[in-house]
């Protein structure tokens, strides 16, 4: 069954709001009939005691493409964010159907199409919907609906592919925006450094809805102390990865063993120059240890680091990233490698932070 917050009442659009009382809605249900604004099928107004008030399609009717069953979390998220925009005096339309692209964003605020995604879905679907909004001249804004509230600060977090497709911000400085409607709280995961699989080092920050602004606030970049903490977390993860590779069976095909051999490295004492967090490192979809070892191999062989891209020797993000930002990351690592290949951890981190700070200035 499809649940929505808007309906046609006597030909006019009506949106359920947080300020509507239960008695008002019960009276409205007695007096009026309702239709879905997208498919014009009859809908019923539900005013229960567990879920927030909503309109529901009758089971014998099907709705337009883009509709999907909703959880109470999703309904509450839409309601709370709609109220946020009303308080800010920003015109907002809830569940406005766009027939040209057959999509219905949760909210339309200005030129932003806002999707509050509470359940997993294929990353390709996130990208496709975003492209649809872009065709309409709208800016897609994805917000991950969540019931979880993390401890603030740096840590290792699970970020799945569909959540990665929701990243906001710039190419080099993305962040994931989440919203907990039960507590009216925004959750930011920023300063993202890819580890492997779905594991990322990131900084979690909490922002009460009452303190949020629009356009939505952008998280701050790491200071030197925080970057050192991130580097220490990455070092722990790097050492876990190395230990896991020591028991690999087919070492001839194992990238870690092959690179260690070609670089003439002691597998149990890999230099600290490998596996560091670096701005834009998330554009490479393999452990930092591996792509940085590959870059070092190019340098030691007297080849330009862009050889990795030209010959497709490194895995990159699957979202049509151009070579230019990837080359910027490789060039930054080349500078780091040439200056710190034999240094200890604290010295390497110091050099890498200042390289990072320079990138943050751009």
N, C-alpha and C positions, 0 to 999 in steps of 0.2 A: 504494500500500500504506500502511495506517495503522500508525504506530509509537506505542507507549505505554510507560509506565514501570511500570504496575500491571497485575496479573492476579489472577484467582481461582485459588487452589491448594487443592484439596480443600475448596472452599466458603468459604475464608478469603481475605481480600484480602492480597496480597503486593506490596510496593513495592521496586523496585530502588534500592539506596542506594550512595553512593560507597564505603562501607566494605566492601561485598561484594567478595571476591577473585574473580579469574577462575576459579580452580579450584573454589571454592564454587558458582559459577553453572553451570559445566559439569556438576558432580555433580547439581545441582538439575534441570538439563535432562534428565539421564539417568533420574532417579527420578520425575519428576512430569509431569503434563499440565496445560495452562493454558487458561483461558478469559478472554475479554474481560469485565470487570465491567459493561459497559454493555449489550452485545448478546448476551453469553454464547456467542459464536462461538469456535471454537478459535483460539488464538494460539500462536506459537512464540517461544521465547527465543533471541535472537541474541546471541552472545558473540564478536564479531569482534575484529579488531585495529585497525580504523580508527575506526569509530563506537563510541560508548559503548554498553554493554549495553542492550537494549530488547526489548520484545515487539512482534511484528508480526502483523497479521491475515493469514490466508491469502487469496490473491487472489480465490478464489471466494466469499468472504463479504464482505458489506457491513456497515458499522457504523452506529451511530445518528447522527442529525443532530448537527452541532457538531464532528464529527471531520474532520480534514484531514491530508494528508501532512505530515510534519515533517522539518525539516532537522536535521543534527547539531548545529547551533547551538542550535536550540530544545530538543532533548533534553538537551543539556549545561546549558542555562540552567535548565530545570526541576530537574535533578538538583542543581545547585549551590545553587539557592535553597531547595530542600527541606532540604538539609544545613544551610543558614543557620538555618532555623527550628528544626531539631533541636538545634543547638548552643545556641540561645537558649532551649531548653526550651519552645517554643511549639508546641502541638499543630498538626500540619499533615496534610492529606490531599492526596495527589497524584492528579489526574485523577478526582476524585469526580464521578460523573454525577448530574445533577439532573433526574430524569424529568419533573417538573412543568413546567419551562421548556425541556426538551430541550437543555440546555447542559452542557458539561463544562469547568469552569475548570481551568487548569493546576494551581493550588494553592488549597486552602481553608485559611486560617490565621485562627482566631478567626471574626470575622464579615466577613472580607475574602475576596472572590473575586479571585484574582490571575491575570491573563493576561499571558504573556510573548509578545509579538507580534514575530516576526522577519521576516515578509514583509508587503509592502503589502496592504491590503484597503480596500474602500470605507469612507469615514468613517461612512456610514449604518449599516454593520454594527457598528462599534465602539459607536455610540450605542444600537443595538437590543440588543446583548448587555448593555450596562451597565444598560439599563432592565429586562432580564430578571432580572439579579441583584438590582436594587433591589426588584423584586416579591417576592423571596424574603427581603427584609430583610438582604441582604448588601451590603457596600460594595465596588463595583468598583474594582480597582486595576490599571491598565494599565502595563506596563513594556515599553519597546521594546528587543528584543534586537538587539545590534549587534556587529560586529567592528571598527568604527572607534573610535579613541580620539583625540579632538580635543586641540589644544593648550589648556591652561587659560587662561581670561581672556575678555575681551570680543572679539567678532568678528561677522561676518555669516555666518549659517548658513541652510541649506535645511531648512525644516520643512514637510512636506507635510500636506494636509488630514486624512488619517487619523491622523497624529501629533498634530495640533492637537486632534482629538477625544479624545486620550489625556491631555490636560493635567490635572495635579493641582493642588492648592492652592485658593486662593480665586479668585473671579471677577476681582478686580483684580490679583492676584499669582499667576498660574499658572506652572507649570514642567513640563517634560517630563523624565521619569525614564527612563534607559536602563540596560542592564546588559550588560557584556561578560563572558560566562562563561569565555572562555579565560584572562582575566587576573583573574577574580573582582573586577571593578571596576564600580562604579556611576558613571554619567555623568549629570550634571544640566545642563539648559539652563534658565536662570532669568533673571529681570529682562528679560522679553521685550518687544521693541518691534517692531511690524509695519512692514515697508517696503512691499512689494507682491508679488503672486504668492506664491511660497513662500519669499521672502527675509525674514529677521528679524535684527535686532540682538539678541544675547543674551550672557549670561555662561556659559561652560562651566566646570564644576567637576568634579573627580574625587574619588571616595571609595572606598577599598578596602573590600571586603566585610567584612573583619575589623573595620573601624571603623564599619560601619553599625549602626543601632539599629532597633528596631521599637516603635511605628509609625515608618516611614521618616523619616529626617532631612529637614528643610525648609531650603532654601538661604537664605542671608542676603541682605538687600537691599543695593543699591549704596550705597557711601559717596559723598561729594561728588566726590572725584577720579575714581572710576569712572563716576559719572553724566556728568561732563564728557567722559570718553572716549566714552561711548555717544552723547552729543550730537554729538561730532565725527564719529563714524561715520555717524550719521543725516544730518549736514550734507553729507557726501560723497555719500551716496546721493540726497539731495534735489537736489544740483547735477547729478548724472548724469541724473536724471529731467527736470529743467528743460531741459538740453541736448538730450535726446531729443525734447522737445516743440517745440523751435524749428524742427524740420524737418517738423512735422505738416502734412498736405495740406489736410484739411477743417477749417479753423480755426473756422468758424462752429459746428461741432458739438463741437469739442474743449473739454473742461471746463477745462483749464488756460488756454487762450487766452480763453475766455469770462469766466472769473473774473478773470483779469488785467485785461481790458478794463473789467469792471464795478467793480473796485476801483481802477482807474486806476493800475496798477502797471507799472513798467518790466520787461519780460519777462527782461531780461538782468541785472537788479539787484533780484531779489525780496527783500524785507526778511527779516531773520533770524527774525522772529516766526513765520514759517511753516515747517512741516516738523519741529517739535521732538518729541522723545520725551516722552510724557506717560503717567502711570499710567492704565491702562484704554484707552489708544489702540488697542490690538489688538481692541477690540470693534467698531471701524469697519473694514470690509473694503475700504478704498481707501487710497491713499498718504496719509500724514499731511499732506503739503502741500495736498492737495485738500480734505479735510474741514475742515482749519483755515482755509483760504481761504473755504470756504462759511460757516463760523461767523462769520468776520470780516465777510462780506457782510451777514449778518443783523444784526450789531451796527451796521454803518454805515448800514443802512437803517432802524434803529430798531425792528427786530423782535426778539422773544425768540428765543434760540438753539434753544429746543425746536421752533420752526417746522420745523427740519430733520427732526425726527422725525415731527411731526404730518403733514407733507406728503410724507414719504418722499423727501427730497431727498439723503439720504446712505445709502450701503450699510452695513448692519450685519451682525454675525456671525449665521450662519443657525441658531443653536441655541436659539431661543426666548428670547433675552435680553429682559428687561423694560426699559421706558423709563427707570426710575429710575437704574440705573448709567450708562446712556448720557448722561443729563442731567447727572449728576455730573461726567462727563468734560468735557462741553461747558461747564458752568458754570466749571470750573477753567480751561479755556482762555480763557473770556471774561475772567476776572480777569487772566490772563497778558497777553492782548491789550491790555486797557485800560491796563495798567501798563507794558508794554514794547514797544509797537508801533514806536517809533522808536529803540530801543536797539540797541547793537552786539551781536555774538554772545556775548561773555563775560558781558555784563550780562543778556541774555535767559536764558542758561543758568543764571545765578545765581538769578534769580527763579523759573524753572521748577523748579529743584532744590528750593527751599524749599516750593513748592507740592506737589511730589512727596513731600517729607518729611512734610508735614502729612497727606497722604493715607495714607502708610505707618503713621501713628500709629493709624489707625482699623482 
